[in-house]
Amino acid sequence: MSNSSVAGRARALAKAAALAAIIGCSAGAHAGVDLNGVVTQLQVAPNGSLWFGLGSVGFGNVGSSTPTLAAFCAPSWMGLSLTVPPGDPNFAYYYGLLGMSLSKAYPIYLGNISTFNGSTSCDITKTGYGIVLSHP
């Protein structure tokens, strides 16, 4: 086995371990408001950014009020407000998880969406918690 394939395998294992750790975190461990829903639209912009929309958006850790997605993420390209930049090292993983949510109607979970204040779209790679795909 070549050194490059061993290194590639090690990177894949590290990413899988990181994903497992994210999934293992409880929702209550997040400091901010959390977002969940099923992907209803997935688009790749001309600049390579991945944009998506959620249907039946739910929120966790909100207290007594129920916010809207626009309270945290302003609509932008094609009316979508959630994005993944093309240069992110985990772009392919985000694309795969979001595509699975869209095609199978599996819910996704985004922790700490309240990192954003509603003035711009939300780069979900900046929340500090990644993304979790759930099987209903």
CORPE-V855652 format. One record per backbone hydrogen bond with DSSP energy under -0.5 kcal/mol. CO is the residue of the C=O (numbers start at 1). NH is the residue of the N-H. If there is no record, write none. Layout:
CO,NH + CO,NH
//
This chain:
2,6 + 3,7 + 4,8 + 5,9 + 6,10 + 7,11 + 8,12 + 9,13 + 10,14 + 11,15 + 12,16 + 13,17 + 14,18 + 15,19 + 16,20 + 17,21 + 18,22 + 19,23 + 20,24 + 21,25 + 22,25 + 26,29 + 27,30 + 33,113 + 33,114 + 34,60 + 35,110 + 36,58 + 37,108 + 38,55 + 41,53 + 43,45 + 43,51 + 45,48 + 49,45 + 49,51 + 50,84 + 51,43 + 52,81 + 52,82 + 53,40 + 53,41 + 55,38 + 58,36 + 60,34 + 62,65 + 65,67 + 68,71 + 69,72 + 69,73 + 72,118 + 76,79 + 77,80 + 80,76 + 81,122 + 82,52 + 83,124 + 84,50 + 85,88 + 88,91 + 90,93 + 90,94 + 91,95 + 92,96 + 93,97 + 94,98 + 95,99 + 96,100 + 97,101 + 98,102 + 99,103 + 100,104 + 100,106 + 101,105 + 106,39 + 107,134 + 108,37 + 109,111 + 109,132 + 110,35 + 110,113 + 112,115 + 113,116 + 120,74 + 121,123 + 122,83 + 122,124 + 123,126 + 124,127 + 132,109 + 134,136
//
